[in-house]
Amino acid sequence: GKKLYRVACGHEDAWNETLMREAVGQMDGLSVHYYCHADSWRRKGPATGFPVAEWYSLLKSALGIEGFIRRTRTIMDRYDPAGRVGMVMDEWGTWHDVEPGTNPGFLYQQNTLRDAVVACLTLNILNHHADRVHMANIAQTVNVLQAMVLTDGPRMLLTPTYHVFEMMKVHQEAAYLPMHQED
């Protein structure tokens, strides 16, 4: 008796435009991804031992999710002004170079305070768009990319990103109250 939530795979702006124009009536959600890099797709930068400049470039990349969401929601609003179709941010987070000595296909990366700051910035921005962003999932939870938990055999540790999620969990199922400040 449950209704199927139909999600279409979005991509970049032109694809999302076509998908929304042609299939808005057949979907309940538009899936999109947003990853942050300190450098580029080819050289993402190390998770640890990074220069100060990569703090700033990663945070700039993280803040870019705001523009990405605004562009995507503008497209969605054009074909779905009532906001029935939800933006499904089904993958987001940092993507650094894999840890040396690990299998590159497993995308194992260490997690630092820098990743926690990215998580906090991202969750705050996602909260601001809660009317259109119906779901948002960090890319991975265990051992891959911006994981909340890292394991090694029987050993396990909670990452700085985990602690951000722990602090922010009070926002789940809460109502977003917009705020505006004037000086």
N, C-alpha and C positions, 0 to 999 in steps of 0.2 A: 503493500500500500504506500510505499514511499516514492516520491517523485524523483526521477533521475535528473541530476544537475549536469547539464551538457556544457562542456568546456571546449572551446575552439583554441587552437594553438596560434597565438600571435607571434610577431617577430619585430620587424622594424616598421616605421611609420607608413610606408607605401603599402606594405602587406596588410597592416591593421586597417588601413582605410578601405582596401578592397574587401577584406573579410567582413568588416562591419556593414559596408554597403550591401553586399550580396547575401549575407547569412545572419544578420542580426535577429531575425525571427526564429532561427533554428538553434540559438545558443543561449545559455544562461550566464556564461562567464567567458572572458577573453584572457587566456593565459599569456603572461609576459615574464621575462627574466631581467634582472639587473645585477651585474657584478661590478665590483670596484677593483681597480688595479692601481698600484703605485706608479707604474710605468706604462706598459702597453700590453696588448694581447700576446705579442711575441716574447717580451721579457716583462713579466709581471712584477718582479722584484721579490727579494727574500722576505720571509715572514719574520725573521729575526736578524739582527745585525745590519739593519737598514740605516742609511744616512738620514739625517734630520730632514732633508728635502723630501724624502719619501713619506714622512709623516704628513706633510702638507699636501703633497700630490694625492695621497690616498684619501685624505679627508675631502679634498676638492672633488675627487671622483665620487665619493659617497654622497656629497651634497647634490651631485648631478642627478640623483634619483628624483628630486623635486621637479626638475625640468622634464625628465622622461615621463613622469606621471602626468604632468600638466599637458604635454603633447598628446599622450595616449588618451587622456580623458577628453580632450578637445575633439579628437576623432570620434570617440565613443558618444559624446554628447550630440554630435552632428546627426548620428543615425539612431540614437537612443536617448532622446532628451529627457525622458522620464527616469532614466537611470536604472532600468530593469536589469540590464546586463552588468554583471559585476566584473571589475578588474581583478584578476587572480594573479597576484605576484607570487607565482609558485616557486620561484628560485630567486634569492637575493643574497648578497654577502660579499666578503672579500675573497679574492682569488689570487694567491701568491704563488711563486715558484714552489714546487714540491720540495720537501726536505731532502737534503743530500743523503744518499744511501738508501732511499726508499723507492719502491716501484713507482715510476712516473705515472702509470696508468691508474694508480689508486688515489692520486691527488691528495696525499697526506701532507698537511702543513701544520706547523706550530701555530699557537694562538697567543696573542699578547694584549696588553692594555690598548694598543692601537686598534685592534679588532673590536674590542669592547666599545670604544668610542664610536666606531663605525656602526655597530649594532644599535647603540643608543640613538645616534643621529637618524638612522634609517627608521627605527620604530617610531620615533617622534614624528617624522615626516609622514609615515604611513597613517598614524593617528589623525593627522590633519586632513587626510583624504579618505577617512573611513566611510563616508557616504558612497564612494565609488569603488574603493578597494574592499572587496568582500572577503578576501582571503589573502594572507601573506605568510609564506613559509621560508624560513632561512634554508639555504640550499641543502645543507646536510646537518645531521645531529651528532654522528659518531665518526671520528677519525678522518673525515674528508672535508676539504676546504674549511670554511669558518665553523668548525664543529664546536658543539657545546661540551662534548665529552671526548677525551682522548684515552685510548686503551693501549696496553702493551701486555699481551698474555693476561694474567690474572690482575694486573695493576690497572687502575683507572684514576683519572683526575678530571675535575671540573674546571673548565677554561674560564678566562675572564668574560667571554661571551655568554657562558651559562649564567654567570652572576648578573649580567644585565637582564637576561630573560627572567630571572628570579625576582629582580627588583621591579620589573615592568609588568609582571603578571596581574597586578591589581587592575590594569586597564582592560583585561579580557571581559567581555560582555558588559562593559561600562558605556556610558553615553559620553560622547565627545562634546565638550563645551568650548566653542571658539572664544578666543580672547584677543582683544586689540588694545594696544597701549599707545597713548599719545604723550609726547613730552611737553 
